[in-house]
């Protein structure tokens, strides 16, 4: 009797391994890790904004509307709770992406306006923050692309035969892709380096 149970257990192990069960586990964890890095880089950007705003506010005649838009966009972007369940909810993911896209746009406008303030451009602290922001935007792009690739790999496995049967049996739903209505706007990092020869942060 014990021998039969051992044979059944071995058969089940081979069946699960051959039907992609382990691959689903690996790719699901890979997508979660990639998503965590996306969120981490967005948080890094959000943490930079108070310093940028404080530096810009030191310029007496700086446009208050532009600063207000950045502050409000940051507040909205950081108020959205992001959990692993967000990855399974296309509407929640779209809201998060939209808020981050609005923040990207507000920062881009802020930097464009800042270009017309020579004393601000001469401020070493502002220049350092600008370079750090550019490096962060680049990191966001890299992290977002890694997440997109991880989701694509997971979804291809989910749709392929015979692993699509495993997905149905174990309830592996399709993961939503990283795309929104203004994808073209948020897919390009804001241009924040106006100094010509200033190196980007790595």
N, C-alpha and C positions, 0 to 999 in steps of 0.2 A: 504493500500500500504506500509506504514511504517513497518507494522508487517511482511510483506513478505520479505522486505529487512533485517530486523532483523533475521528472520529465515534463510535466505540465508547466512548471515554473520556468524551465529552460526554454520551452517552446514559446511561452508568453514573452520572455525576454527577447528572443530572436524576432518575434513578430513585431513587438513594439520598436525594436531597433531598425528593422527593415521597412517599417511603414512611415518612418519620419518622425516618430514621437520625440526622440531625443533632439532631432534637428529643430523641432518647434520650440523645445525648451531653450536650446542654445540661442536661437534667433530672437525669441521673445526677450530674453535677458539682454541680448546685444542691443535691441531697439530701446529697451528701458535705459540702459547705460548711455546710449547716444542721446536720448532725450534729456537725461540728467545733465549732460554737458551743455546742451542747448540752453537749458534753464540757468545753469551756472554762468554762462557767458552773458545772458540777458541781465542777470543780477549784477554781474560785474559792471555792466554799462549803467544800470540804474544807480549803483553806488558812486559812480563818477559824476553824475548830474548835479548833485548839490554843490560840489566844488566848482563845477563849471559855471553854474548859476551865480554863486557867490562872487566869483571872479568877474563875471560880466556885469553884475550889479554895481561894481565899483566904477564903471564907466557912467558918468553922470547923466548923459543924454540917451542912453541905450533904450531902444524901443521896448516898452513895458509889455505890449501885447505879445511880442515874440517870446519873452521870458515866461509869461503866463501860460502860453500854449505848451511850452516844454514842461513846466511844473505840473500842469493838469494832465498831460499825456503820461508823465512818469507816474503820477498818482493812480491813474487808471490802469496802467500796465502792471504796477506792483500790487494792485488790489485783487487781481484775479488769482485765485488759488489754483495751483498746478499740482496734480497728484498723478500717480501711475494710471488711475482710472481716466484721466483726461485723454490718454492715448486711445481709449476705446470709444470716446464720445466726440464725433465729428463737429457738433455744434460748439462744445466747450473748447476744442482745439482751434476752431475758426475764430472764436471770440478772443482767445489768447493771441493768436497770430495777428488779428486786426489791431488789437491794442499795441502790440510791439511795432507793427507797421506805422501806426500813428505817431509813436514815439520816435521812430527813425525819421519820419518826415519832419517832425517838429525840431529835432536836433539838426537836421540838414538845413532848415530855414534859419535857425539860430546861427550856425556857422557862416552861412552866406551873408547874413546881416552883419556879423562881427567883422567881416572882411573890410567893411567901410570905416572902421574905427582904428586909425593908426596907433593910438596909444594902447589900445587893447592888443593889437598885433605885436606891439613891442614888448608887451608884458611876458616875461619869461615863464611865469606860472601858467598863464593861459596857453602859451605855446606848448608847454609840457603836457598839459591836460588834453590839448587838441591831438597831439601825437599819440597819447595813451588811448584816447577815444578811437582814433583810426585803427590802432592795433586791436582794440576790442571788437570793433565792427568786423574786422577781418576774421577774428576768432569766431564770431557769431556765424559768419558765412560758412566757415569750415565745419563747425559743429552741426549746423543745419543740414549741410550736404551729407555728412556722415549719418545723420538720422534718416534722411530721405533714402539713402542707400540701404540702411538696415531694414527699414519698413518695406522697401521694394523686394529685398531678398526674402523676407518673411512672407509677403503676399504672394510672391511667385511660388514658393513652397506650398502655400495654402491652396493655390489653384491648380497645381500639377497633380497628375495621376501617378501613383496611387495615394499620395500624401493628402489629397483633397478628402479622401475617405476618413483618414485619421482626423483631419480638421473638423469634419462633421461629427464624428463620434465623440471627440473630446471638447467640442465647442470652441475651437480656435477661430474667432471672428477675424475678419479682415481689419487691418489697422488703417486708419485714415491717413491719407497723404498730407504732406505739408504744403497746402496751397490755399490761397484766398483770392478774393476778387481783385485785389491790388497787388498780386504776386509780383508783377514786373517792378513795382515801386519798392517792395521790401526785399526783393532778391538782390538788389544792388546796394551795397553799403553806401551811406551818405558820404559825399566828398567833403572831407573835413581838413585836408591838408592844402592850404592855399599859399604856402611859402615857396613852392617850386622845388627847392632842393632839400626840403626837410625829410629825413628818413622816417619810414613808418616804424611804429613799435612792433616788436616781435613777441 
